Amino acid sequence: MNLIINNSSMTPIYEQIVMQMKDMIISGKLKVDTALPSVRVLAKDLRISALTVKKAYDALEQEGYIVTVHGKGSFVANINSNIAMEEQQKEVEKLFEQGIRKARACGMSVEDTEELFKVILSDYE
């Protein structure tokens, strides 16, 4: 599993794991019923605490992205496509909010921000 951990990031390591695994599941890079590395194996590969990986797996399971079978391991769950779309929309919304906060911090007006958005959007039409 190709996960990249940024130790200097302000984002906790377990959240980095959760976000990357969600992205792989939503994008189809990790298929339904794919076995995930054990907590110990992934912790060793990433050179982090097994408790950190366990916390990430627990969060993924709670959100319905993986299923853990006692004694057999963790597997990619069959997620609803609506849930996947909702997650992607939340991520886009988060990025828009960051951009808007930055625009406001720079003193841009609502009109200037909207105009900039329209200009950038027109590049993708």
Sequence and secondary structure as in RCSB ss.txt:
>XXXX:A:sequence
MNLIINNSSMTPIYEQIVMQMKDMIISGKLKVDTALPSVRVLAKDLRISALTVKKAYDALEQEGYIVTVHGKGSF
VANINSNIAMEEQQKEVEKLFEQGIRKARACGMSVEDTEELFKVILSDYE
>XXXX:A:secstr
      TTSSS HHHHHHHHHHHHHHHTSS TT B   HHHHHHHHTS HHHHHHHHHHHHHTTSEEEETTTEEE
E    HHHHHHHHHHHHHHHHHHHHHHHHHTT  HHHHHHHHHHHHHTT 
